[in-house]
Amino acid sequence: YAVSNGYPIASFSETLVITAEAAIVLGIVAFYQKKTDSGFVLLGTAYAVATVAALDFAPPELLGVGQAGATLLNTGALLPQLIQNAQRRSPGDFSAVTAALACTGCLIRLFTTVRLAGSDPLLLGSYGFAFFLNASL
C-alpha cells in the first residue's frame, strides 16, 4: 500500500523489518519441525511472487482493502488480551511498560504518517485504532 502510493521508505521500514523477521522465524521453526519440504518452499515462493506482483498489478482499491485487512488482523490480536483483562478486572501478567511502549510506537507512527505520508486517512485510522486498543490494555 505504502509503496504503491509512493510514500518514502521511512514511513514503512518497520513493516519491512518485521516481515523479514517473521519470515526468518517461520523458516527456522519449519526447519526444526522438519517441515521444510517442497510444498513449504513452493508456497513461500508463490507468496513472495504474488506479493511482488501485487505491487505492480493490483488496483489501488484492492491494496487499500489489503491494508485495512492487515489493520484488523494486527489490532484484532489484542482482543483476547482485552477480554481476559476485562474478565479478570486486572491486567494480570500483561506489562504496563509493554502497553506504554506500544502506545508510544503508535504515536510515532501517527507522527510519521502525518509528516511522510501526507496524513493518509487509512494509515492514520489504523495507527489511531492500534493506539486506542493498546491504551485500553
LOROVO-17487 format. One record per atom (N, C-alpha, C): residue in three letters; x, y, z. Coordinates in steps of 0.02 Angstrom, whole numbers, padded with zeros to 5 digits, always signed. Example, Ala and Ser with C-alpha at 12.3 -4.5 7.8 and 13.67 -1.06 7.14 Angstrom:
<gutors>
ALA+00660-00284+00390
ALA+00615-00225+00390
ALA+00660-00165+00390
SER+00642-00112+00354
SER+00684-00053+00357
SER+00645+00002+00394
</gutors>
This chain:
<gutors>
TYR+00041-00059+00000
TYR+00000+00000+00000
TYR+00044+00063+00000
ALA+00092+00064+00046
ALA+00136+00122+00050
ALA+00179+00129-00012
VAL+00203+00074-00039
VAL+00245+00076-00099
VAL+00205+00102-00158
SER+00144+00075-00167
SER+00103+00096-00224
SER+00082+00169-00220
ASN+00079+00196-00159
ASN+00061+00266-00151
ASN+00122+00312-00153
GLY+00182+00283-00161
GLY+00242+00322-00168
GLY+00268+00353-00104
TYR+00250+00324-00047
TYR+00274+00351+00017
TYR+00347+00334+00026
PRO+00385+00377+00060
PRO+00456+00362+00071
PRO+00465+00299+00114
ILE+00521+00266+00105
ILE+00533+00203+00140
ILE+00532+00213+00216
ALA+00549+00272+00240
ALA+00549+00284+00312
ALA+00479+00277+00341
SER+00427+00284+00300
SER+00359+00280+00325
SER+00335+00208+00334
PHE+00372+00159+00307
PHE+00351+00090+00314
PHE+00409+00042+00326
SER+00468+00068+00343
SER+00526+00025+00351
SER+00518-00026+00408
GLU+00482-00007+00462
GLU+00473-00055+00517
GLU+00432-00115+00494
THR+00387-00104+00447
THR+00347-00160+00420
THR+00392-00208+00381
LEU+00439-00180+00342
LEU+00486-00223+00305
LEU+00528-00265+00352
VAL+00553-00233+00405
VAL+00595-00269+00453
VAL+00556-00324+00489
ILE+00495-00308+00511
ILE+00453-00357+00545
ILE+00436-00415+00498
THR+00422-00400+00435
THR+00407-00453+00387
THR+00466-00499+00377
ALA+00526-00470+00370
ALA+00586-00511+00362
ALA+00598-00553+00424
GLU+00590-00524+00483
GLU+00599-00562+00545
GLU+00549-00621+00549
ALA+00487-00607+00531
ALA+00436-00660+00534
ALA+00452-00716+00485
ALA+00476-00699+00426
ALA+00494-00750+00376
ALA+00553-00792+00401
ILE+00601-00761+00432
ILE+00658-00798+00459
ILE+00636-00844+00515
VAL+00596-00819+00561
VAL+00571-00861+00616
VAL+00530-00920+00588
LEU+00487-00906+00540
LEU+00448-00959+00509
LEU+00492-01012+00478
GLY+00544-00990+00443
GLY+00591-01037+00413
GLY+00628-01079+00465
ILE+00649-01048+00519
ILE+00684-01085+00572
ILE+00638-01135+00605
VAL+00577-01115+00621
VAL+00529-01160+00652
VAL+00513-01219+00606
ALA+00502-01205+00543
ALA+00487-01258+00494
ALA+00546-01305+00488
PHE+00606-01278+00488
PHE+00666-01319+00482
PHE+00672-01367+00541
TYR+00664-01342+00602
TYR+00672-01384+00661
TYR+00613-01432+00671
GLN+00556-01416+00642
GLN+00500-01463+00645
GLN+00500-01510+00585
LYS+00552-01507+00546
LYS+00561-01550+00486
LYS+00502-01543+00438
LYS+00482-01479+00426
LYS+00425-01467+00381
LYS+00446-01425+00320
THR+00510-01424+00307
THR+00535-01385+00250
THR+00538-01428+00187
ASP+00482-01457+00170
ASP+00478-01497+00109
ASP+00466-01452+00049
SER+00458-01483-00009
SER+00449-01444-00070
SER+00384-01403-00069
GLY+00332-01428-00035
GLY+00270-01390-00029
GLY+00279-01325+00009
PHE+00319-01327+00061
PHE+00334-01267+00101
PHE+00371-01216+00059
VAL+00422-01239+00023
VAL+00461-01194-00019
VAL+00419-01166-00075
LEU+00377-01208-00106
LEU+00334-01186-00161
LEU+00284-01134-00136
LEU+00254-01146-00080
LEU+00205-01099-00052
LEU+00238-01033-00034
GLY+00297-01035-00004
GLY+00333-00974+00013
GLY+00353-00934-00048
THR+00376-00970-00099
THR+00395-00936-00162
THR+00334-00906-00196
ALA+00279-00943-00197
ALA+00217-00917-00228
ALA+00192-00855-00192
TYR+00197-00856-00126
TYR+00176-00797-00087
TYR+00220-00737-00102
ALA+00285-00747-00106
ALA+00331-00692-00120
ALA+00318-00664-00190
VAL+00308-00707-00239
VAL+00295-00685-00308
VAL+00229-00647-00311
ALA+00178-00673-00278
ALA+00112-00639-00278
ALA+00117-00571-00244
THR+00156-00566-00192
THR+00164-00502-00157
THR+00197-00450-00203
VAL+00251-00471-00236
VAL+00286-00425-00281
VAL+00242-00407-00340
ALA+00205-00455-00366
ALA+00160-00441-00423
ALA+00105-00393-00402
ALA+00081-00399-00341
ALA+00028-00354-00318
ALA+00052-00282-00317
LEU+00116-00271-00305
LEU+00142-00203-00305
LEU+00135-00170-00374
ASP+00139-00211-00426
ASP+00135-00184-00494
ASP+00066-00187-00525
PHE+00028-00240-00509
PHE-00034-00253-00547
PHE-00099-00242-00509
ALA-00097-00243-00443
ALA-00159-00236-00405
ALA-00184-00164-00408
PRO-00249-00155-00416
PRO-00276-00086-00416
PRO-00270-00056-00345
PRO-00265+00009-00341
PRO-00258+00042-00276
PRO-00314+00025-00227
GLU-00374+00014-00253
GLU-00430-00003-00208
GLU-00418-00070-00173
LEU-00392-00118-00211
LEU-00377-00184-00182
LEU-00321-00180-00131
LEU-00271-00139-00145
LEU-00217-00130-00096
LEU-00243-00097-00033
GLY-00291-00050-00041
GLY-00322-00019+00018
GLY-00360-00069+00060
VAL-00395-00114+00026
VAL-00431-00167+00063
VAL-00382-00212+00099
GLY-00326-00227+00067
GLY-00274-00267+00099
GLY-00244-00233+00160
GLN-00233-00167+00154
GLN-00207-00129+00211
GLN-00257-00128+00268
ALA-00321-00119+00252
ALA-00372-00120+00304
ALA-00376-00189+00337
GLY-00371-00242+00297
GLY-00372-00309+00324
GLY-00313-00322+00370
ALA-00254-00298+00350
ALA-00195-00305+00393
ALA-00204-00268+00459
THR-00236-00211+00456
THR-00250-00173+00517
THR-00295-00213+00564
LEU-00347-00242+00536
LEU-00393-00282+00577
LEU-00358-00342+00608
LEU-00316-00375+00569
LEU-00280-00433+00596
LEU-00231-00413+00651
ASN-00193-00360+00639
ASN-00143-00339+00688
ASN-00174-00313+00752
THR-00225-00272+00746
THR-00256-00245+00807
THR-00303-00296+00838
GLY-00333-00339+00797
GLY-00376-00391+00824
GLY-00339-00440+00868
ALA-00273-00445+00859
ALA-00233-00489+00901
ALA-00234-00466+00974
LEU-00251-00404+00986
LEU-00254-00378+01055
LEU-00320-00395+01090
LEU-00370-00413+01051
LEU-00437-00425+01081
LEU-00437-00481+01134
PRO-00404-00538+01123
PRO-00404-00588+01176
PRO-00376-00562+01243
GLN-00323-00520+01238
GLN-00295-00492+01299
GLN-00344-00443+01332
LEU-00378-00403+01291
LEU-00428-00356+01318
LEU-00485-00394+01352
ILE-00508-00448+01321
ILE-00562-00488+01350
ILE-00540-00519+01416
GLN-00480-00546+01415
GLN-00454-00577+01477
GLN-00446-00525+01532
ASN-00421-00467+01515
ASN-00414-00414+01566
ASN-00482-00394+01594
ALA-00533-00390+01551
ALA-00600-00371+01573
ALA-00629-00425+01619
GLN-00618-00488+01601
GLN-00645-00542+01642
GLN-00611-00545+01710
ARG-00547-00532+01712
ARG-00509-00533+01775
ARG-00514-00468+01813
ARG-00537-00416+01779
ARG-00537-00348+01806
ARG-00467-00327+01829
SER-00418-00351+01791
SER-00348-00338+01806
SER-00308-00352+01743
PRO-00252-00317+01734
PRO-00210-00332+01676
PRO-00172-00397+01684
GLY-00174-00427+01742
GLY-00139-00491+01753
GLY-00065-00483+01743
ASP-00037-00527+01702
ASP+00035-00525+01689
ASP+00055-00478+01633
PHE+00005-00446+01602
PHE+00021-00401+01547
PHE+00055-00339+01574
SER+00113-00323+01549
SER+00153-00269+01575
SER+00128-00200+01553
ALA+00123-00156+01601
ALA+00105-00086+01585
ALA+00159-00054+01543
VAL+00221-00074+01553
VAL+00277-00047+01514
VAL+00268-00068+01440
THR+00249-00131+01429
THR+00238-00154+01360
THR+00183-00114+01327
ALA+00128-00103+01362
ALA+00072-00064+01334
ALA+00094+00008+01321
ALA+00133+00037+01367
ALA+00156+00106+01358
ALA+00203+00111+01297
LEU+00247+00062+01289
LEU+00292+00063+01231
LEU+00253+00054+01166
ALA+00202+00011+01167
ALA+00160+00002+01107
ALA+00124+00067+01090
CYS+00098+00101+01141
CYS+00064+00165+01130
CYS+00113+00217+01102
THR+00174+00218+01128
THR+00224+00264+01103
THR+00240+00249+01030
GLY+00246+00185+01014
GLY+00258+00166+00944
GLY+00202+00189+00898
CYS+00140+00183+00922
CYS+00083+00206+00882
CYS+00084+00281+00873
LEU+00102+00318+00925
LEU+00107+00391+00920
LEU+00161+00411+00870
ILE+00216+00375+00870
ILE+00270+00389+00822
ILE+00245+00374+00751
ARG+00209+00320+00743
ARG+00182+00304+00676
ARG+00131+00357+00654
LEU+00091+00381+00700
LEU+00044+00435+00682
LEU+00083+00497+00659
PHE+00136+00514+00696
PHE+00176+00573+00677
PHE+00209+00563+00609
THR+00240+00505+00598
THR+00273+00494+00533
THR+00222+00490+00476
THR+00163+00466+00490
THR+00111+00464+00437
THR+00091+00535+00417
VAL+00085+00579+00466
VAL+00069+00649+00451
VAL+00126+00681+00412
ARG+00187+00670+00434
ARG+00244+00704+00403
ARG+00266+00673+00336
LEU+00262+00606+00331
LEU+00291+00574+00272
LEU+00239+00547+00223
ALA+00179+00533+00246
ALA+00129+00502+00203
ALA+00069+00548+00191
GLY+00078+00611+00201
GLY+00025+00659+00186
GLY-00040+00648+00223
SER-00035+00625+00285
SER-00094+00613+00328
SER-00143+00564+00295
ASP-00116+00510+00267
ASP-00158+00459+00235
ASP-00212+00436+00285
PRO-00276+00444+00268
PRO-00329+00428+00316
PRO-00331+00354+00336
LEU-00315+00309+00290
LEU-00316+00238+00307
LEU-00261+00221+00357
LEU-00201+00248+00346
LEU-00146+00236+00392
LEU-00158+00270+00459
LEU-00183+00332+00458
LEU-00198+00367+00521
LEU-00251+00329+00561
GLY-00302+00303+00526
GLY-00354+00265+00560
GLY-00326+00201+00591
SER-00283+00166+00554
SER-00256+00103+00580
SER-00211+00114+00640
TYR-00167+00165+00637
TYR-00123+00178+00693
TYR-00161+00208+00752
GLY-00212+00248+00737
GLY-00254+00275+00791
GLY-00293+00221+00827
PHE-00320+00173+00789
PHE-00356+00117+00818
PHE-00310+00074+00860
ALA-00249+00061+00835
ALA-00200+00023+00872
ALA-00181+00059+00937
PHE-00174+00125+00933
PHE-00158+00164+00994
PHE-00214+00156+01045
PHE-00276+00163+01022
PHE-00333+00157+01068
PHE-00335+00089+01102
LEU-00325+00036+01063
LEU-00327-00032+01093
LEU-00268-00042+01141
ASN-00210-00019+01123
ASN-00152-00026+01168
ASN-00162+00014+01232
ALA-00191+00073+01225
ALA-00204+00115+01284
ALA-00257+00082+01329
SER-00302+00044+01298
SER-00354+00010+01337
SER-00326-00047+01379
LEU-00269-00073+01359
LEU-00240-00128+01397
LEU-00215-00102+01464
</gutors>
